[in-house]
Amino acid sequence: MNNRENMLNVALDMFSKRGYKAVSVRDICGKLKLKESALYYHFKNKQALLDALYQRILDLIESMRSSFDQAFAMITSVGMEEMKMVSVSFLKDYFCNSHVSKFISMLTIERLSDAKAYRIYRKLVYDMPLEQCDKVFKLMVQKRIVKAAGQENYSKIYCSIIFNAYNEHVFGKTASTRAVEKAVAQVNQEIEAFYKLIRI
């Protein structure tokens, strides 16, 4: 792995444990056993390093969204198993993604004292997932896959199922295989109940 990737990975790991403000460029370079000039070769400053970490998540979200939208455009029905599969993928590929989970941990530390960190936290944890789910459920109503009545609450309920399972079993803990399995089991159970309520 090249120095730039090492810097990003080590910085994110340190930020997730201590917060962005508590970690200095010197701390990061000390962990890597590099001179500070090595980091400045790749990044203008610590903020540029943070921006690169954030951009990785935005790129991941766009890639996931694009892939899902293309696949969803071709379907005419969604069964319970398909909804459970998509929900588990959302949990594992987004919230349980190591990079995303560590970034959210960092934002959790910073958001109480930093308004910008709070806005980014809301965007990644609530706003962007809700926006995507709103779009999907509207299409599902149009395709007569789910009931129109109550659709204004579908996204909130759906996203809360995913986030609550992540928060209960994975967030702030070592994301062991067992922890993820517990989160997946919870998502499957609750999505099954949710699907039975909204299907036509």
For each residue, the residues with C-beta under 8 A, 3 or more apart:
1: 5 6 9
2: 5 6
3: 6 7 32 34 38 42
4: 7 8 42
5: 1 2 8 9
6: 1 2 3 9 10 32
7: 3 4 10 11 28 32 39 42 43 49
8: 4 5 11 12 49 52 53 56
9: 1 5 6 12 13
10: 6 7 13 14 28 31 32
11: 7 8 14 15 23 28 49 50 53
12: 8 9 15 16 53 99 102 103 106
13: 9 10 16 17 102
14: 10 11 17 18 23 27 28 31
15: 11 12 18 19 20 23 50 53 102 103 106
16: 12 13 101 102 103 105 106
17: 13 14 105
18: 14 15 22 23 109
19: 15 22 23 106 109 110
20: 15 23 46 50 106 109 110 117
21: 110 114
22: 18 19
23: 11 14 15 18 19 20 27 28
24: 27 28 46
25: 28 29 36 39 40 45 46
26: 29 30 36
27: 14 23 24 30 31
28: 7 10 11 14 23 24 25 31 32 39 49
29: 25 26 32 33 34 35 36 38 39
30: 26 27 33
31: 10 14 27 28
32: 3 6 7 10 28 29 38
33: 29 30
34: 3 29 38 39
35: 29 38
36: 25 26 29 39 40
37: 40 41
38: 3 29 32 34 35 41 42
39: 7 25 28 29 34 36 42 43 49
40: 25 36 37 43 44 45
41: 37 38
42: 3 4 7 38 39
43: 7 39 40 46 48 49 52
44: 40 47 48
45: 25 40 48 49
46: 20 24 25 43 49 50
47: 44 50 51
48: 43 44 45 51 52
49: 7 8 11 28 39 43 45 46 52 53
50: 11 15 20 46 47 53 54
51: 47 48 54 55
52: 8 43 48 49 55 56
53: 8 11 12 15 49 50 56 57 99 103
54: 50 51 57 58 103 120
55: 51 52 58 59
56: 8 52 53 59 60 99
57: 53 54 60 61 99 100 103 124
58: 54 55 61 62
59: 55 56 62 63
60: 56 57 63 64 94 97 99 100
61: 57 58 64 65 94 128
62: 58 59 65 66
63: 59 60 66 67
64: 60 61 67 68 93 94
65: 61 62 68 69 132
66: 62 63 69 70
67: 63 64 70 71
68: 64 65 71 72 86 132 136
69: 65 66 72 73
70: 66 67 73 74
71: 67 68 74 75
72: 68 69 75 136 139
73: 69 70
74: 70 71
75: 71 72 78
76: 143
77: 143 145
78: 75 82 83 140 145 146
79: 82 83
80: 83 84 191 192 195 196 199
81: 84 85
82: 78 79 85 86
83: 78 79 80 86 87 191 195
84: 80 81 87 88 187 188 191 192 195
85: 81 82 88 89
86: 68 82 83 89 90
87: 83 84 90 91 158 161 162 187 188 191
88: 84 85 91 92 184 187 188
89: 85 86 92 93
90: 86 87 93 94 95 129 162
91: 87 88 94 95 96 162 165 166 183 184 187
92: 88 89 95 96 97 180 184
93: 64 89 90 96 97
94: 60 61 64 90 91 97 100 129
95: 90 91 92 100 101 104 162 163 166 170 171
96: 91 92 93 100 101 166 170 175 180 183
97: 60 92 93 94 100 101
98: 101 102 175
99: 12 53 56 57 60 102 103
100: 57 60 94 95 96 97 103 104 124
101: 16 95 96 97 98 104 105 170 171 175
102: 12 13 15 16 98 99 105 106
103: 12 15 16 53 54 57 99 100 106 107 124
104: 95 100 101 107 108 121 124 125 171
105: 16 17 101 102 108 109 171 172
106: 12 15 16 19 20 102 103 109 110
107: 103 104 110 111 117 118 120 121 124
108: 104 105 111 121
109: 18 19 20 105 106 112
110: 19 20 21 106 107 113 114 117
111: 107 108 114 117 118 121
112: 109 118
113: 110 117
114: 21 110 111 117 118
115: 118 119
116: 119 120
117: 20 107 110 111 113 114 120 121
118: 107 111 112 114 115 121 122
119: 115 116 122 123
120: 54 107 116 117 123 124
121: 104 107 108 111 117 118 124 125
122: 118 119 125 126 127
123: 119 120 126 127 128
124: 57 100 103 104 107 120 121 127 128
125: 104 121 122 129 163
126: 122 123 129 130 159
127: 122 123 124 130 131
128: 61 123 124 131 132
129: 90 94 125 126 132 133 159 162 163
130: 126 127 133 134 155 156 159
131: 127 128 134 135
132: 65 68 128 129 135 136
133: 129 130 136 137 154 155 158 159
134: 130 131 137 138 155
135: 131 132 138 139
136: 68 72 132 133 139 140
137: 133 134 140 141 146 151 154 155 158
138: 134 135 141 142 151
139: 72 135 136 142 143
140: 78 136 137 143 145 146
141: 137 138 144 145 146 147 148 151
142: 138 139
143: 76 77 139 140
144: 141 200
145: 77 78 140 141 199 200
146: 78 137 140 141 151 154 198 199 200
147: 141 150 151 198 199 200
148: 141 151
149:
150: 147 153 154 198
151: 137 138 141 146 147 148 154
152:
153: 150 156 157
154: 133 137 146 150 151 157 158 198
155: 130 133 134 137 158 159
156: 130 153 159 160
157: 153 154 160 161 194
158: 87 133 137 154 155 161 162 191 194
159: 126 129 130 133 155 156 162 163
160: 156 157 163 164
161: 87 157 158 164 165 187 190 191 194
162: 87 90 91 95 129 158 159 165 166 187
163: 95 125 129 159 160 166 167
164: 160 161 167 168 186
165: 91 161 162 168 169 170 183 184 186 187 190
166: 91 95 96 162 163 169 170 171 183
167: 163 164 170 171
168: 164 165 171 183 186
169: 165 166 173 179 180 182 183 186
170: 95 96 101 165 166 167 173 175 179 180 183
171: 95 101 104 105 166 167 168
172: 105
173: 169 170 176 179
174: 179
175: 96 98 101 170 179 180
176: 173 179 180
177: 180 181
178: 181 182
179: 169 170 173 174 175 176 182 183
180: 92 96 169 170 175 176 177 183 184
181: 177 178 184 185
182: 169 178 179 185 186
183: 91 96 165 166 168 169 170 179 180 186 187
184: 88 91 92 165 180 181 187 188
185: 181 182 188 189
186: 164 165 168 169 182 183 189 190
187: 84 87 88 91 161 162 165 183 184 190 191
188: 84 87 88 184 185 191 192
189: 185 186 192 193
190: 161 165 186 187 193 194
191: 80 83 84 87 158 161 187 188 194 195
192: 80 84 188 189 195 196
193: 189 190 196 197
194: 157 158 161 190 191 197 198
195: 80 83 84 191 192 198 199
196: 80 192 193 199
197: 193 194
198: 146 147 150 154 194 195
199: 80 145 146 147 195 196
200: 144 145 146 147
